[in-house]
Amino acid sequence: MTPDEDMGASGCSGLAGRVADAWDRLPVKGWVLAATVAGGTAVALASGGPGKGACEKTPLIHVYHPARFIVIEKCAEVTGTVVTVRREHDGDRHVNMKMDEPGWTNAANDRGQHGDTVVEFVPLGPKLPVMRPGTRLRLTGTKVYDQQHKLRVEQFGWIEMHPVFKAEPED
């Protein structure tokens, strides 16, 4: 630092000094900090949590045998109609759905899932909505290829949403 540099009362120069000096001039710092934190928390909760649709930073963390997956999209949103619902041996809820958007099935889905998309709700996932055939859902989760369900001649296994981070009934 040169003797010519403008230092504020905080003893810091530049932008950091100006911010520190402005903070020091606030008469009620505790209230300002508390209001800022509370406001940010309220906005995050109202918007469904952190990030797009409240997706996890490490989406396969609570998934059984995650090495079998190739992640297509870490945080995908889709709507569709429930076809079947069943419980899996690993505790997951396995739901077959017809999705509204294209790109949610491939040849492996056609062969092994009657053309449906597999949707897996893991035990540590969101509270499950009431689901029966015909229920419409809006989902947020990780779009993957499940390589455990591919034939040798196929490059990729079927497409799934696994896990689901958010599920809401759609009217």
HELIX and SHEET records of a PDB file:
HELIX    1   1 GLY A   14  ARG A   25  1                                  12    
HELIX    2   2 LYS A   29  ALA A   46  1                                  18    
HELIX    3   3 LYS A   52  ALA A   54  5                                   3    
HELIX    4   4 PRO A   66  ARG A   68  5                                   3    
HELIX    5   5 ALA A  107  GLY A  112  1                                   6    
HELIX    6   6 GLN A  147  HIS A  149  5                                   3    
SHEET    1   A 6 PHE A  69  ARG A  87  0                                        
SHEET    2   A 6 ARG A  93  MET A  99 -1                                        
SHEET    3   A 6 THR A 117  PHE A 121 -1                                        
SHEET    4   A 6 TRP A 158  PRO A 169  1                                        
SHEET    5   A 6 ARG A 136  ASP A 146 -1                                        
SHEET    6   A 6 PHE A  69  ARG A  87 -1                                        
END                                                                             
